[in-house]
Amino acid sequence: MQILTYPDPQLKHESLPVERFDTELQAFIQELEETMRAGPGGVGIAAPQVGRLQRIVIVDVSSARKPVPNHGRMVLVNPEITQWKGMAVGREGCMSVPDYTGNVIRAEAITLTAKNEFGEHQEFQCEGYEARAVQHELDHLDGLLFLDRLVSRHRDLFRRKVYQ
């Protein structure tokens, strides 16, 4: 699937909850995951990034360059963060903003609930890089990009030399 890139106005829309858990949804999630894995450095993707305004996110940081604690492949449908703690600044990039990275403040640890692609309830406790990736992808569901959360647009936005 084609990934929408900034400043595409579709990236600024809020997504709607998923109400039907059927084979069409499962096929879309499979295609969304293939799109994420085909992109350089893709550890997460949200349905709005391919033009589907539904609350669907996939995160998998298990292939990160540095090993980090993680849950492996997480399909998060209608996700909600129920708790967070600590705050830290970290560098983020995005397949929808391929030419830049930036420093963003995020919670260091989160608890979230969601359904999987079959409609089954799940709960995760994430920390560090995985928590950051989940928060980044959930922002897409609310029409936000990391650009909207930069610490400072003047000091904390960097042109990417090579997309990795």
N, C-alpha and C positions, 0 to 999 in steps of 0.2 A: 504494500500500500504506500501511497505517497504521503510523506510527512509534511504537514503545513509548517511554514516558517514565518517568523516575525518579519513584517508587521501584519500578517494575514488577520483580518478582523474576526474570523471564526475562533481564533485562539482566546479571544476576550469574553466569550459567552460562558454562562454558567450551565453546567450539565444537569440533566434530569436523572432521577433514580431509575434503576432497572426494575421492571415489574414482572417481566416474563423470563424465566429460566428454561430455555428450550434449546433444540439442536442448532437453530440459527445463531443464538448467542454463543454457544460453545464453538461453532465454526468461526465466528468473528474473533473470539478470544484467541483461537489458534493462529489465525492470520495476523492478529495484532502482535502476538509473541514472535512470530516469524519476522515481522517487520522490525521489532526491537532488536532481535539477535543479528539481523542483517546489517544494522547500522553500526558505525564505528563507536566502540565504547559504550554501547547501549546497556544500561543496567536497569532501566525502567522506561515505561511508556504509558501514556494515558489515552483513552479513546478520543478525546477532543483533538489530539495531535494529528489524527488521521481524518478529522471532520465528523466524527460521530459524537454527538453531545449527550453521552450517557456516562454515569459514574462508574467507570471501569478502569482499573489500573493493574499493570503487571510490574513487579519489582523482583529482581534477582541479582544480588551483588556477589554471588558465589564465585564469579569469574573475575572479581576485582584483582588488580595487580598485586596488592598486598592482602594477604588473608585477613578477613575480618569476621567476627561473629555474625552469623546470619541464619535465616530460615530457608535458604534456597529459593526456589520459585514460589512466589506468592501471587495468586490471582485475587484481587481485591475488588469486589463488586459492592457498591453502596458503602464504601468505607467511612468510618468515623473515628477520629482520635478521641479517646475518652480520658486520657491522662497524659501529661508531659512533665518533664522536670529538667532543670539545668538549661543553660543557653550557651551556644558556642558559635563563633564565626568560622565559616568554611568556604572553600572555593567550589563553585558549581558551574557546570556547563549543561547544555540542553540540545537535543537534536533539532528542536524548533528554533534555536538561536545558534546556528553552527559556527558563527565567526567570533563569538565572544564567550568569556567566562567572567565570573564575578564573585565577590565575597558577600555571603548572606548569613544572617543570624537565624539559627534554627534550634529547636529543643534537642538536647543531647540524648534523651530517652523518651519513648512514647509507648503508650498502650493503645491498641486500636482494635475495633471490631469490624467485621465485613462478612460478606457471603462469598463463597467460591463460585465457579462457573455453573455448579449444579444447584445453587441456592442453599447450600449448607452453611450454617453459622460457624465463624472462626474468630479466634482472638489471638493477637500477637503482641509480644513485648519486644520492642526493637531498640537498639542503642547504636550510637556512633554513626558510621557511614550508612548503615542500613536505615536507621531512623531518618537521617537526612534525605536519603533517596525517596523514602515513602512520603515525607512531607513535601518534597519537590513535586512529585507526581500528583499528590492530592491537590496541590495548588492549581494544576491544570484544570481540575474539575470545577473550580470556582472562577475560571477565566484569568488566572494569575500566572505570570512567568517569573523566573528568578530576577529578571530585570526590575520587576515591581517591588522586590524586597532587598535590593542592594543596600548595603550599609551607606555608601555614598556614591552617587553617579560619577563624581569627579575623580575619586581616588580608588574605587573598588570595581571598576569595569575594565577588563583587559581584552585586547584583541588576541584571538587564538592564533598561534603560529602554525600548528598542525592539529587537525582533529584526531584525537586518539580515543 
